[in-house]
Amino acid sequence: MSKTCYYEILSVTKTASEGEIKKAYRKMAMKYHPDRNPGDAEAENKFKEAAEAYEVLSDAQKRATYDQFGHAGLEGGQGGGGFGGGGFGDFGDIFSEMFGGGFGGQRGPQPGQDLQYELEVSLEDAVAGTTVDIRIPTKDICDACDGTGAEPGSEVETCPTCHGAGQVRMQQGFFAVNRTCPSCHGSGKLIKTPCKKCRGEGYTHDNKTLSVKIPAGVDNGDRIRLQGEGEAGEPGAPRGDLYVRIRVKQHKIFERDGNTLYCELPISFSTAALGGSIDVPTLGGKASLKIPAGTQSGQRFKLSGKGVKSVRSSSIGDMIVLVNIETPVKLTARQKELLQEFDESLQGKHHKQHSPQAHSFFDSVKSFFTGDDDDKNASRKDKDEPWN
């Protein structure tokens, strides 16, 4: 028996509840189980210590004796290093949860595996909704042998090693766990004459086409469940499900964030300065956007209700238009001359009102280098005149 404090082994306090002790043991058993650490003697030892600690602390009478007398109180037949009475008590329940199947008994027919299919759709289809046909591989119970794997008319024998359970008990010291039977590989049966159609597997493989309805408003990562369209289970068990995972293609014009659409709109210098109305694209067609005079590059405008309808409600998002003023390129000599004249016309006594942002910036730069900045002077004053 381990002489280390059982509470320390499970990393719990002496006032820990039965549930806390069970949770702590389950965590350690998952971490140090021999099946997960093959050939690791240290992990196996920690696993045995945890099992020993749990065997005592999970029993109210043994725990009371241990709390009063320590390890000495458990020696001489009051707890020992086994599991008491030759049974496994709570251990069967715990390991049935962790490893599936527990410590005995024939397992029932296993349901089919769930499948996942990655489906790429356009932004337009994701927003409006559509129906898409997909082709997927299928695994079905063989109709020639009805899933037995044996040639029709031949016999299927119960596996003599596991007696049809599909699992065998493996003893490791004082602890026992169930493992897949090495003779029948978990099927619980031995086939002498395999089915010619499925070659003894009990399943056939093919492809099928499914029609998938994509609801309006789906987004990247959303999944659509098609019940019963996964792999076939064992005879008598249900099929798995198929999950169609949506991946939306990148769009040339729009970007999506939830139910909001974003669009970058290039406008001319003259439109930004004088204002006007511009037709902008939306997923539902064109929309008119009013550009106020004096619009600056980077300004945002909202088109309410031009975004995406939520897949989970009736609310519709907005579209945000980001204005980007485009600088003219490849100017003619005359165009350059006109721009020069225009620029000179802005340099009068009211020049600051034409470009307030530029003048504010350069005034700040000038103040920074000349030391006239109010915040900088205040900072210097604080250093020269510390608080009393």
C-alpha positions in Angstrom: 0.0 0.0 0.0 1.2 3.5 -0.8 2.3 5.6 2.2 1.7 8.9 0.5 -1.3 10.8 1.8 -4.3 9.8 -0.3 -5.6 13.3 -0.3 -2.3 14.6 -1.7 -2.3 11.8 -4.4 -5.7 13.0 -5.7 -4.8 16.7 -5.1 -7.9 17.3 -3.0 -8.5 18.7 0.5 -9.6 16.6 3.5 -13.0 18.3 3.3 -13.5 17.3 -0.4 -16.9 16.0 -1.3 -17.6 12.6 -2.8 -18.1 14.2 -6.2 -14.9 16.2 -6.0 -12.9 13.0 -5.1 -14.5 11.1 -8.0 -13.7 13.9 -10.4 -10.1 14.2 -9.2 -9.6 10.4 -9.6 -11.2 10.3 -13.0 -8.8 13.1 -14.2 -5.7 11.2 -12.9 -7.0 7.8 -14.3 -7.5 9.4 -17.7 -4.0 10.8 -17.6 -2.0 7.9 -16.3 -4.0 4.9 -17.6 -1.6 2.1 -18.9 -3.4 2.1 -22.3 -2.4 5.7 -22.8 1.1 5.3 -21.5 2.3 1.9 -22.8 5.7 0.9 -21.3 5.7 3.9 -18.8 6.3 2.3 -15.4 6.1 5.7 -13.6 2.7 6.4 -15.1 1.5 2.9 -14.2 2.6 3.4 -10.6 0.8 6.8 -10.4 -2.3 5.1 -11.9 -2.2 2.4 -9.2 -1.7 5.0 -6.4 -4.7 7.0 -7.6 -6.8 3.9 -7.8 -5.8 2.9 -4.3 -6.5 6.4 -2.9 -9.9 6.5 -4.6 -10.8 3.0 -3.4 -10.4 4.2 0.2 -11.7 7.8 0.0 -14.8 6.8 -2.0 -15.9 4.5 0.8 -17.3 6.4 3.7 -16.3 3.8 6.4 -12.8 3.4 5.1 -12.4 7.1 4.7 -13.4 7.7 8.3 -11.0 5.1 9.5 -8.2 6.6 7.4 -8.9 10.1 8.6 -8.7 8.9 12.2 -5.8 6.4 12.1 -4.1 7.0 8.7 -2.6 4.1 6.8 -2.1 2.0 9.9 -5.9 1.9 10.4 -6.4 0.3 7.0 -3.8 -2.5 7.5 -4.9 -5.9 8.8 -7.9 -6.4 6.5 -9.6 -3.0 6.7 -8.9 -1.8 3.2 -5.6 -3.3 1.9 -4.5 -2.6 -1.6 -7.3 -4.4 -3.5 -10.8 -3.4 -4.3 -12.6 -5.2 -1.5 -14.7 -8.3 -1.9 -13.3 -9.0 -5.4 -15.6 -6.4 -7.1 -14.9 -3.1 -8.7 -17.6 -0.9 -7.1 -17.6 2.6 -8.6 -14.6 1.7 -10.8 -16.7 -0.1 -13.3 -19.0 3.0 -13.7 -16.0 5.4 -14.0 -14.2 3.4 -16.6 -17.3 2.7 -18.5 -17.6 6.5 -18.9 -14.0 6.9 -19.9 -13.3 4.0 -22.2 -16.8 2.9 -23.2 -18.0 -0.6 -22.4 -17.1 -1.0 -18.8 -15.9 -4.4 -17.4 -18.0 -7.0 -19.0 -21.1 -8.0 -20.8 -21.8 -8.1 -24.5 -21.9 -4.8 -26.2 -24.9 -3.7 -28.2 -24.8 -2.8 -31.9 -22.8 0.3 -32.5 -24.4 3.3 -34.3 -22.8 4.6 -37.5 -20.1 7.3 -37.6 -21.0 11.0 -38.2 -19.5 12.5 -41.3 -18.5 16.0 -42.2 -18.5 17.6 -45.7 -16.8 21.0 -46.5 -19.1 23.0 -48.8 -17.8 26.2 -50.5 -20.5 28.7 -51.5 -20.4 32.2 -52.9 -21.3 35.2 -50.7 -24.4 35.8 -52.8 -25.6 32.2 -52.2 -24.8 32.4 -48.5 -26.8 35.6 -48.0 -29.8 34.7 -50.2 -29.9 31.0 -49.6 -29.8 28.2 -52.2 -30.0 24.5 -52.8 -26.8 22.6 -53.7 -26.3 19.0 -54.8 -23.3 17.3 -53.2 -21.8 13.9 -53.9 -20.5 11.9 -50.9 -19.0 8.4 -50.4 -21.4 6.0 -48.6 -21.0 2.9 -46.4 -24.1 0.7 -46.3 -25.0 -2.7 -44.9 -24.3 -5.3 -47.5 -27.7 -6.5 -48.9 -26.2 -9.9 -49.8 -25.3 -11.0 -46.3 -27.4 -8.5 -44.3 -24.3 -7.2 -42.6 -23.1 -10.5 -41.2 -20.1 -10.6 -43.5 -20.7 -14.3 -44.2 -21.6 -15.8 -47.5 -25.3 -16.5 -47.6 -26.0 -20.1 -46.5 -22.7 -20.3 -44.4 -22.5 -20.2 -40.7 -21.2 -17.5 -38.4 -19.6 -18.8 -35.2 -19.5 -17.0 -31.9 -15.9 -16.1 -31.1 -14.6 -18.6 -28.6 -12.1 -16.1 -27.1 -14.5 -13.4 -26.0 -17.7 -15.5 -26.2 -19.3 -12.9 -28.5 -18.6 -9.9 -26.3 -16.0 -8.4 -28.6 -13.8 -7.6 -25.6 -11.6 -9.5 -23.3 -10.5 -8.7 -19.8 -6.8 -7.9 -19.4 -5.3 -8.2 -15.9 -2.5 -5.7 -15.0 -1.4 -6.4 -11.4 -4.4 -5.8 -9.2 -6.3 -3.8 -11.9 -8.3 -5.1 -14.8 -9.6 -3.4 -18.0 -11.4 -4.5 -21.1 -9.7 -4.5 -24.5 -10.8 -5.4 -28.0 -10.7 -9.1 -28.6 -7.6 -10.0 -30.7 -9.4 -13.0 -32.4 -12.5 -11.3 -33.8 -11.3 -7.7 -33.6 -14.3 -6.6 -31.6 -17.1 -8.2 -33.8 -17.8 -11.1 -31.4 -18.0 -13.5 -34.3 -15.8 -15.6 -36.6 -16.6 -16.0 -40.3 -15.3 -19.1 -42.1 -16.7 -18.2 -45.5 -16.7 -14.4 -46.2 -19.4 -12.8 -48.3 -18.2 -12.4 -51.9 -19.9 -9.1 -52.4 -18.5 -7.3 -49.3 -15.5 -9.6 -48.8 -16.5 -10.3 -45.2 -16.7 -6.7 -44.1 -20.5 -6.6 -43.9 -20.6 -3.3 -45.7 -20.5 -2.0 -49.2 -19.0 1.3 -50.4 -20.4 3.6 -53.1 -21.3 7.2 -53.7 -24.6 9.1 -53.5 -25.9 12.5 -54.4 -27.7 14.6 -51.8 -29.6 17.9 -52.1 -28.6 20.3 -49.4 -30.8 23.3 -48.6 -28.6 26.3 -47.6 -30.6 28.7 -45.5 -30.3 32.4 -46.1 -27.7 34.1 -43.9 -25.3 31.3 -43.3 -21.7 32.2 -42.5 -18.3 30.7 -42.4 -18.2 27.7 -40.0 -21.9 27.2 -39.8 -23.0 23.5 -40.0 -26.1 22.0 -41.5 -27.1 18.6 -40.1 -28.5 15.9 -42.3 -29.9 13.3 -39.9 -29.2 9.7 -40.9 -27.0 10.5 -43.8 -23.8 9.4 -42.2 -22.2 6.0 -42.2 -24.4 2.9 -41.6 -24.3 1.4 -38.1 -24.0 -2.2 -37.2 -27.2 -4.3 -38.0 -29.9 -3.0 -35.7 -28.2 0.3 -34.9 -29.0 3.7 -36.5 -27.0 5.5 -39.1 -24.8 8.4 -38.2 -25.4 12.0 -39.3 -23.8 14.1 -42.0 -22.7 17.6 -41.1 -22.2 20.1 -44.0 -19.8 22.8 -42.9 -20.1 26.0 -44.8 -17.1 27.9 -46.2 -17.9 31.3 -47.9 -15.7 32.3 -50.8 -13.9 35.7 -50.6 -15.8 38.4 -52.6 -14.2 40.9 -55.0 -16.3 43.8 -53.7 -17.8 43.1 -50.3 -16.4 41.9 -46.9 -18.7 40.4 -44.3 -18.6 40.7 -40.5 -21.6 39.0 -39.0 -24.6 40.6 -40.5 -22.8 43.7 -41.6 -21.3 44.2 -45.2 -18.4 46.5 -45.9 -17.6 48.1 -49.3 -14.7 50.4 -50.2 -15.9 53.0 -52.7 -13.4 55.1 -54.8 -14.6 58.6 -55.6 -13.0 61.4 -57.6 -11.4 64.5 -56.0 -14.1 66.8 -57.5 -17.0 64.6 -56.1 -15.4 64.7 -52.7 -15.0 68.4 -52.8 -18.3 69.4 -54.4 -20.5 66.5 -53.2 -23.0 64.6 -55.3 -24.9 61.3 -55.5 -23.3 58.1 -56.5 -24.8 54.7 -57.3 -23.1 52.0 -55.1 -23.5 48.2 -55.5 -25.3 46.1 -52.9 -26.2 42.4 -52.9 -29.8 43.4 -53.8 -28.9 45.8 -56.7 -27.8 49.4 -56.9 -28.4 52.0 -54.2 -28.0 55.8 -54.3 -25.5 57.3 -51.8 -25.3 61.0 -51.2 -21.8 62.3 -50.8 -21.7 65.7 -48.9 -19.4 68.4 -50.1 -16.0 68.3 -48.3 -16.0 64.6 -47.8 -12.6 63.3 -46.6 -10.9 60.0 -47.5 -11.7 57.3 -45.0 -15.2 58.6 -44.1 -17.9 56.0 -43.6 -21.5 56.0 -44.7 -24.2 53.6 -43.6 -26.9 52.1 -45.8 -29.4 50.7 -43.4 -30.9 47.3 -44.1 -28.5 46.6 -47.0 -26.5 44.0 -45.1 -27.2 40.3 -44.4 -30.4 38.8 -42.9 -29.6 36.8 -39.8 -30.0 33.1 -40.2 -31.3 32.9 -36.6 -33.7 35.8 -36.7 -35.5 38.2 -39.0 -33.1 41.1 -38.4 -31.2 42.5 -41.3 -27.8 44.1 -41.0 -26.4 47.3 -42.6 -23.8 48.0 -45.3 -20.9 50.3 -44.5 -19.4 52.2 -47.4 -15.8 53.4 -46.8 -14.9 56.3 -49.1 -11.5 56.4 -50.7 -10.6 59.6 -52.6 -8.7 58.6 -55.8 -5.8 60.9 -56.8 -5.8 61.7 -60.6 -2.9 60.1 -62.5 -1.4 60.6 -66.0 -2.4 64.2 -66.2 -2.0 66.3 -69.4 0.0 69.5 -69.4 -3.2 71.6 -69.4 -4.7 69.6 -66.5 -1.6 70.1 -64.5 -1.7 73.8 -65.2 -5.3 74.0 -64.1 -4.6 72.2 -60.9 -1.7 74.6 -60.2 -4.0 77.5 -60.7 -6.5 76.0 -58.4 -4.0 75.3 -55.7 -2.7 78.9 -55.9 -6.3 80.1 -55.5 -6.5 78.4 -52.2 -3.5 80.3 -50.7 -5.3 83.5 -49.8 -5.9 84.9 -46.4 -8.6 82.4 -45.8 -6.5 79.4 -46.8 -6.8 77.7 -43.5 -10.5 77.1 -43.9 -9.9 75.1 -47.1 -7.7 72.5 -45.5 -8.3 72.6 -41.7 -6.9 69.2 -41.0 -3.6 69.9 -42.8 -3.1 73.3 -41.0 -4.0 71.7 -37.6 -1.4 69.0 -38.2 1.4 71.3 -39.3 0.7 73.7 -36.4 1.1 70.8 -34.0 4.4 69.8 -35.7 5.7 73.4 -35.5 4.7 73.6 -31.8 6.5 70.3 -31.1 9.8 71.4 -32.6 9.7 75.0 -31.2 8.8 73.9 -27.7 5.5 75.8 -27.6 3.3 72.8 -27.1 1.1 73.4 -24.0 1.2 69.8 -22.9 5.0 69.7 -23.2 5.4 72.9 -21.2 3.0 71.6 -18.5 5.1 68.5 -18.3 8.3 70.5 -17.8 6.6 72.7 -15.2 5.6 69.6 -13.2 9.2 68.4 -13.2 10.6 71.8 -12.1 7.9 72.3 -9.4 7.1 68.9 -7.8 4.1 68.5 -5.6 4.6 69.4 -2.0 
